[in-house]
Amino acid sequence: MRNTKRSIQSSVTIDGVPLIWRLHREQNWTDDRNAVGLAIHVEVVGLVRRELYLEYPAVRKQQNGSATPVLTIRPPIVSAKVVDHIREAIEAGWDPESRGKPFVYEVAELPS
């Protein structure tokens, strides 16, 4: 049976802008066997504005007796860390009040 995506979301106000974030993608393997980490989607509440995608690294661990690493299933997500990462994305150039293509911010650490 295939694992279903968790339903995780929260709302937050940063610099007077109401935002909602939700789990967009669990970490998984792509068709060409590359690991992709989980992703979080952030948008301004009630307005069509520039969206943000927080891309996290894949978490791998070595299983006993296996030569290839496996993905850790469903790493924990801490809301306070996600808010910190949203602030980092703002500092890196994401303007939630602007319009345009989604802004993709690659986060170096996990949201846990």
Buried (B, 14 or more C-beta within 10 A) or exposed (E): EEEEEEEBEEEBEEEEBEBBBBBBBBBBEEEEEEBBBBBBBBBBEEEEBBBBBBBBBBBBEEEEEEEEEEBEEBBEBEBEBBBBBBEBBBEEEBBBEEEEEEBEBEBEEBBE
